[in-house]
Amino acid sequence: MRNLKSWRMLFAATVLFVATSPSSAQGDVELPDGDWAHIATGTVFPASIGEFKRTRIYEYDDTGRDASVGFQFQSDAGNLSVTTYVYPRKDGVDCQAEFANVTTNIFEYKGAVITEIGAPSAPWSNSNTSAHYARFAIPEDGLREGMQAVQSDAYLYCPANTAWLVKYRATWFGSAEAFPSILPLLTGINWGEILD
């Protein structure tokens, strides 16, 4: 009887340890009430930035170095879903090639076309480093059957002198003319050591 009780206590202690230990596997991160920091870069993502509300945090690898944070913006004009990404540069892949990968994924949607393209400066940095940007129009049923037409932005910033990349994808469910500015969101995130 004593052995059974000891085993139960050991099992309960093990379950408690596993439940309270930080997860090392990839997947969703429980949303905190306040800020969440990407530990490797010190980038801080608040729970809300103006009208943008944080909706999801996801880590793509066991170390948490490759992560994304989702935000939502809603107004009478429509709904904007933004996913920001912070991840390490891949050896041998330059910024242009990385952005080509991003746009290739969007072109997989039926009828997707680029309506705007450019190489703007990063809005949160004083650097001259350019970013890559494209806006896409995806027609009705393009995302999936029964889905309304959307506008979708792809943005990639490859700051000099760091091992990190910043990307966002923004999808707007509303008229093209009413697409909200992403600038308040980008400037409201504290990008830590990513800034050069």
PyMOL commands that set and color helices and strands:
alter all, ss='L'
color gray80, all
select helices_A, chain A and resi 2-20+95-107+176-178+183-188+192-194
alter helices_A, ss='H'
color red, helices_A
select strands_A, chain A and resi 27-28+36-38+43-45+48-49+52-59+67-75+78-88+113-118+131-138+150-157+164-174
alter strands_A, ss='S'
color yellow, strands_A
deselect
rebuild
show_as cartoon
